[in-house]
Amino acid sequence: MSIYSHQSMTNHHDTGLFGQLGETFQVWRDRVRQRRELTQWTDRDLHDVGLSWSDIAHEAEKPFWRA
């Protein structure tokens, strides 16, 4: 997983409706990507960060709009 998130690099001065919608869509896309990436981790990766497959399944089953 990337150590940089899109949110940390976003210009938060853009307060327009389209800017906010764009940010929201980007967050949703990032969640989908990150959850897919988690499902590809090996047992060793999970052990290293202290997660189990049930933790991953729980996270991967969430809809993209839920944090």
PyMOL commands that place a pseudoatom at each C-alpha (Angstrom):
pseudoatom trace, name=CA, resn=MET, resi=1, chain=A, elem=C, hetatm=0, pos=[0.000, 0.000, 0.000]
pseudoatom trace, name=CA, resn=SER, resi=2, chain=A, elem=C, hetatm=0, pos=[1.132, 3.495, -0.653]
pseudoatom trace, name=CA, resn=ILE, resi=3, chain=A, elem=C, hetatm=0, pos=[2.345, 5.559, 2.279]
pseudoatom trace, name=CA, resn=TYR, resi=4, chain=A, elem=C, hetatm=0, pos=[0.836, 8.651, 0.688]
pseudoatom trace, name=CA, resn=SER, resi=5, chain=A, elem=C, hetatm=0, pos=[-2.893, 9.116, 0.496]
pseudoatom trace, name=CA, resn=HIS, resi=6, chain=A, elem=C, hetatm=0, pos=[-4.679, 11.219, -2.041]
pseudoatom trace, name=CA, resn=GLN, resi=7, chain=A, elem=C, hetatm=0, pos=[-6.278, 13.168, 0.805]
pseudoatom trace, name=CA, resn=SER, resi=8, chain=A, elem=C, hetatm=0, pos=[-2.923, 14.324, 2.133]
pseudoatom trace, name=CA, resn=MET, resi=9, chain=A, elem=C, hetatm=0, pos=[-1.982, 15.687, -1.288]
pseudoatom trace, name=CA, resn=THR, resi=10, chain=A, elem=C, hetatm=0, pos=[-5.338, 17.302, -2.097]
pseudoatom trace, name=CA, resn=ASN, resi=11, chain=A, elem=C, hetatm=0, pos=[-5.699, 21.072, -2.354]
pseudoatom trace, name=CA, resn=HIS, resi=12, chain=A, elem=C, hetatm=0, pos=[-8.380, 21.667, 0.267]
pseudoatom trace, name=CA, resn=HIS, resi=13, chain=A, elem=C, hetatm=0, pos=[-8.856, 25.302, -0.780]
pseudoatom trace, name=CA, resn=ASP, resi=14, chain=A, elem=C, hetatm=0, pos=[-11.170, 24.287, -3.624]
pseudoatom trace, name=CA, resn=THR, resi=15, chain=A, elem=C, hetatm=0, pos=[-14.574, 24.603, -1.945]
pseudoatom trace, name=CA, resn=GLY, resi=16, chain=A, elem=C, hetatm=0, pos=[-16.757, 24.397, -5.037]
pseudoatom trace, name=CA, resn=LEU, resi=17, chain=A, elem=C, hetatm=0, pos=[-19.364, 21.705, -5.422]
pseudoatom trace, name=CA, resn=PHE, resi=18, chain=A, elem=C, hetatm=0, pos=[-17.532, 20.033, -8.311]
pseudoatom trace, name=CA, resn=GLY, resi=19, chain=A, elem=C, hetatm=0, pos=[-14.287, 20.097, -6.361]
pseudoatom trace, name=CA, resn=GLN, resi=20, chain=A, elem=C, hetatm=0, pos=[-15.947, 18.408, -3.398]
pseudoatom trace, name=CA, resn=LEU, resi=21, chain=A, elem=C, hetatm=0, pos=[-17.575, 15.817, -5.641]
pseudoatom trace, name=CA, resn=GLY, resi=22, chain=A, elem=C, hetatm=0, pos=[-14.247, 15.122, -7.311]
pseudoatom trace, name=CA, resn=GLU, resi=23, chain=A, elem=C, hetatm=0, pos=[-12.579, 14.617, -3.929]
pseudoatom trace, name=CA, resn=THR, resi=24, chain=A, elem=C, hetatm=0, pos=[-15.358, 12.292, -2.804]
pseudoatom trace, name=CA, resn=PHE, resi=25, chain=A, elem=C, hetatm=0, pos=[-15.092, 10.188, -5.965]
pseudoatom trace, name=CA, resn=GLN, resi=26, chain=A, elem=C, hetatm=0, pos=[-11.320, 9.987, -5.548]
pseudoatom trace, name=CA, resn=VAL, resi=27, chain=A, elem=C, hetatm=0, pos=[-11.679, 8.808, -1.942]
pseudoatom trace, name=CA, resn=TRP, resi=28, chain=A, elem=C, hetatm=0, pos=[-14.143, 6.134, -3.091]
pseudoatom trace, name=CA, resn=ARG, resi=29, chain=A, elem=C, hetatm=0, pos=[-11.795, 4.982, -5.875]
pseudoatom trace, name=CA, resn=ASP, resi=30, chain=A, elem=C, hetatm=0, pos=[-8.916, 4.831, -3.382]
pseudoatom trace, name=CA, resn=ARG, resi=31, chain=A, elem=C, hetatm=0, pos=[-10.977, 2.699, -0.988]
pseudoatom trace, name=CA, resn=VAL, resi=32, chain=A, elem=C, hetatm=0, pos=[-11.854, 0.237, -3.740]
pseudoatom trace, name=CA, resn=ARG, resi=33, chain=A, elem=C, hetatm=0, pos=[-8.212, 0.006, -4.824]
pseudoatom trace, name=CA, resn=GLN, resi=34, chain=A, elem=C, hetatm=0, pos=[-6.899, -0.387, -1.274]
pseudoatom trace, name=CA, resn=ARG, resi=35, chain=A, elem=C, hetatm=0, pos=[-9.449, -3.057, -0.378]
pseudoatom trace, name=CA, resn=ARG, resi=36, chain=A, elem=C, hetatm=0, pos=[-8.616, -5.010, -3.539]
pseudoatom trace, name=CA, resn=GLU, resi=37, chain=A, elem=C, hetatm=0, pos=[-4.938, -4.734, -2.690]
pseudoatom trace, name=CA, resn=LEU, resi=38, chain=A, elem=C, hetatm=0, pos=[-5.551, -6.096, 0.816]
pseudoatom trace, name=CA, resn=THR, resi=39, chain=A, elem=C, hetatm=0, pos=[-7.109, -9.246, -0.641]
pseudoatom trace, name=CA, resn=GLN, resi=40, chain=A, elem=C, hetatm=0, pos=[-3.829, -9.913, -2.482]
pseudoatom trace, name=CA, resn=TRP, resi=41, chain=A, elem=C, hetatm=0, pos=[-1.656, -9.881, 0.641]
pseudoatom trace, name=CA, resn=THR, resi=42, chain=A, elem=C, hetatm=0, pos=[0.099, -13.064, 1.714]
pseudoatom trace, name=CA, resn=ASP, resi=43, chain=A, elem=C, hetatm=0, pos=[-0.181, -14.737, 5.105]
pseudoatom trace, name=CA, resn=ARG, resi=44, chain=A, elem=C, hetatm=0, pos=[3.216, -13.293, 5.960]
pseudoatom trace, name=CA, resn=ASP, resi=45, chain=A, elem=C, hetatm=0, pos=[2.089, -9.744, 5.054]
pseudoatom trace, name=CA, resn=LEU, resi=46, chain=A, elem=C, hetatm=0, pos=[-0.967, -10.126, 7.278]
pseudoatom trace, name=CA, resn=HIS, resi=47, chain=A, elem=C, hetatm=0, pos=[1.100, -11.519, 10.128]
pseudoatom trace, name=CA, resn=ASP, resi=48, chain=A, elem=C, hetatm=0, pos=[3.556, -8.634, 9.847]
pseudoatom trace, name=CA, resn=VAL, resi=49, chain=A, elem=C, hetatm=0, pos=[0.802, -6.053, 10.379]
pseudoatom trace, name=CA, resn=GLY, resi=50, chain=A, elem=C, hetatm=0, pos=[-1.236, -8.125, 12.836]
pseudoatom trace, name=CA, resn=LEU, resi=51, chain=A, elem=C, hetatm=0, pos=[-4.274, -8.785, 10.644]
pseudoatom trace, name=CA, resn=SER, resi=52, chain=A, elem=C, hetatm=0, pos=[-6.164, -11.995, 9.945]
pseudoatom trace, name=CA, resn=TRP, resi=53, chain=A, elem=C, hetatm=0, pos=[-8.037, -13.134, 6.860]
pseudoatom trace, name=CA, resn=SER, resi=54, chain=A, elem=C, hetatm=0, pos=[-11.304, -12.466, 8.699]
pseudoatom trace, name=CA, resn=ASP, resi=55, chain=A, elem=C, hetatm=0, pos=[-10.177, -8.848, 9.210]
pseudoatom trace, name=CA, resn=ILE, resi=56, chain=A, elem=C, hetatm=0, pos=[-9.486, -8.590, 5.489]
pseudoatom trace, name=CA, resn=ALA, resi=57, chain=A, elem=C, hetatm=0, pos=[-12.808, -10.206, 4.566]
pseudoatom trace, name=CA, resn=HIS, resi=58, chain=A, elem=C, hetatm=0, pos=[-14.655, -7.778, 6.833]
pseudoatom trace, name=CA, resn=GLU, resi=59, chain=A, elem=C, hetatm=0, pos=[-12.903, -4.785, 5.252]
pseudoatom trace, name=CA, resn=ALA, resi=60, chain=A, elem=C, hetatm=0, pos=[-13.238, -6.050, 1.669]
pseudoatom trace, name=CA, resn=GLU, resi=61, chain=A, elem=C, hetatm=0, pos=[-16.994, -6.609, 2.063]
pseudoatom trace, name=CA, resn=LYS, resi=62, chain=A, elem=C, hetatm=0, pos=[-17.649, -2.973, 2.977]
pseudoatom trace, name=CA, resn=PRO, resi=63, chain=A, elem=C, hetatm=0, pos=[-19.253, -0.838, 0.279]
pseudoatom trace, name=CA, resn=PHE, resi=64, chain=A, elem=C, hetatm=0, pos=[-16.939, 1.806, -1.185]
pseudoatom trace, name=CA, resn=TRP, resi=65, chain=A, elem=C, hetatm=0, pos=[-18.794, 4.673, 0.482]
pseudoatom trace, name=CA, resn=ARG, resi=66, chain=A, elem=C, hetatm=0, pos=[-18.136, 3.315, 4.002]
pseudoatom trace, name=CA, resn=ALA, resi=67, chain=A, elem=C, hetatm=0, pos=[-14.864, 4.164, 5.715]
for i in range(1, 67): cmd.bond("trace and resi %d" % i, "trace and resi %d" % (i + 1))
show_as sticks, trace
zoom trace
